Amino acid sequence: MIRVMITDDHLIVREGLRLILETTDEIEIVGEARDGAECLALVANLKPDVILMDLQMPNMDGITAIGHLRRDHPKIAIVILTTFNEDEMMLRGLQAGARGYLLKDTDRENLLDTIQAAAKGETLLRPEILARVLAVHSSPVTAPVSKNDSALTERELEVLQSASRGERNKEIAYKLGITERTVKAHLQSIYQKFNVDSRAAAVAIAAQQGLLGE
C-alpha cells in the first residue's frame, strides 16, 4: 500500500485526484493540504510515501516546500503537479529534489505509473512534458560544455540523454551494449557531478546547460 498525500490549493484538483486514486487498492490517500505550509505541518503525522505537490500556491509555494521536505523528510518521494505554463518552475522543482512531474489533466494510467515509480525510488520522465522544458533550455550539443572534473564523459552523456527520453535502465543498457549495473554506475557518477540525488534533477540541470540536444 502506497501512502499518498495531495497538496494543491484548488479543491477541485484535490477531489479529482482523490476520486481517481481511490479506484485502486494499491494506494491510500492519507491526507490533503492547501499549500506548502500546511503540507509541512501535517507531513510528520501523516507519514506519506509520496506527495503530489502543486507549484503555485499561496502562503508557501511548492518549490519552497520541496526544499524543506528534502531536508527534513528525504525518504518521501515528491511528484510535481504542473500545467503547461509552468516550465521554469518545474525545472526548479526537479532541481530542488522532486522525483518527477505530472500534468494536472493526466490520465489514470500515467498517474498511477508515476506514483508507483516514485514510491520505488524511480522516475518516469514523460516525453510530452520534457519536450516543452527542452524547447526553453536546450541547444544541440554533442559533448560536455567544459573539461573540468564536473564535465560528463561521452558515455555518461549518452546515458543521460537516454534517461531524458524516459528510457528505463534495462532499455538504456540494451541500446548502448552495456550492463544495467554499468548504467546505474554512470547515473551515480552523473548525480555526484551535478550534486543531485535523482534522475529528474539530473535531467533538469542537463536541460538548463544545453546538454540534451534535440
Secondary structure in CASP SS format (residue, H / E / C, confidence):
PFRMAT SS
TARGET T0000
AUTHOR 0000-0000-0000
METHOD secondary structure of the structure
MODEL  1
M C 1.00
I E 1.00
R E 1.00
V E 1.00
M E 1.00
I E 1.00
T E 1.00
D C 1.00
D C 1.00
H C 1.00
L H 1.00
I H 1.00
V H 1.00
R H 1.00
E H 1.00
G H 1.00
L H 1.00
R H 1.00
L H 1.00
I H 1.00
L H 1.00
E C 1.00
T C 1.00
T C 1.00
D C 1.00
E C 1.00
I E 1.00
E E 1.00
I E 1.00
V E 1.00
G E 1.00
E E 1.00
A E 1.00
R C 1.00
D C 1.00
G H 1.00
A H 1.00
E H 1.00
C H 1.00
L H 1.00
A H 1.00
L H 1.00
V H 1.00
A H 1.00
N H 1.00
L H 1.00
K C 1.00
P C 1.00
D C 1.00
V E 1.00
I E 1.00
L E 1.00
M E 1.00
D E 1.00
L C 1.00
Q C 1.00
M C 1.00
P C 1.00
N C 1.00
M C 1.00
D C 1.00
G H 1.00
I H 1.00
T H 1.00
A H 1.00
I H 1.00
G H 1.00
H H 1.00
L H 1.00
R H 1.00
R H 1.00
D H 1.00
H C 1.00
P C 1.00
K C 1.00
I C 1.00
A E 1.00
I E 1.00
V E 1.00
I E 1.00
L E 1.00
T E 1.00
T C 1.00
F C 1.00
N C 1.00
E C 1.00
D H 1.00
E H 1.00
M H 1.00
M H 1.00
L H 1.00
R H 1.00
G H 1.00
L H 1.00
Q H 1.00
A H 1.00
G C 1.00
A C 1.00
R C 1.00
G E 1.00
Y E 1.00
L E 1.00
L E 1.00
K C 1.00
D C 1.00
T C 1.00
D C 1.00
R H 1.00
E H 1.00
N H 1.00
L H 1.00
L H 1.00
D H 1.00
T H 1.00
I H 1.00
Q H 1.00
A H 1.00
A H 1.00
A H 1.00
K C 1.00
G C 1.00
E C 1.00
T C 1.00
L C 1.00
L C 1.00
R C 1.00
P H 1.00
E H 1.00
I H 1.00
L H 1.00
A H 1.00
R H 1.00
V H 1.00
L H 1.00
A H 1.00
V H 1.00
H H 1.00
S C 1.00
S C 1.00
P C 1.00
V C 1.00
T C 1.00
A C 1.00
P C 1.00
V C 1.00
S C 1.00
K C 1.00
N C 1.00
D C 1.00
S C 1.00
A C 1.00
L C 1.00
T C 1.00
E H 1.00
R H 1.00
E H 1.00
L H 1.00
E H 1.00
V H 1.00
L H 1.00
Q H 1.00
S H 1.00
A H 1.00
S H 1.00
R C 1.00
G C 1.00
E C 1.00
R C 1.00
N H 1.00
K H 1.00
E H 1.00
I H 1.00
A H 1.00
Y H 1.00
K H 1.00
L H 1.00
G C 1.00
I C 1.00
T C 1.00
E H 1.00
R H 1.00
T H 1.00
V H 1.00
K H 1.00
A H 1.00
H H 1.00
L H 1.00
Q H 1.00
S H 1.00
I H 1.00
Y H 1.00
Q H 1.00
K H 1.00
F H 1.00
N C 1.00
V C 1.00
D C 1.00
S C 1.00
R H 1.00
A H 1.00
A H 1.00
A H 1.00
V H 1.00
A H 1.00
I H 1.00
A H 1.00
A H 1.00
Q H 1.00
Q C 1.00
G C 1.00
L C 1.00
L C 1.00
G C 1.00
E C 1.00
END
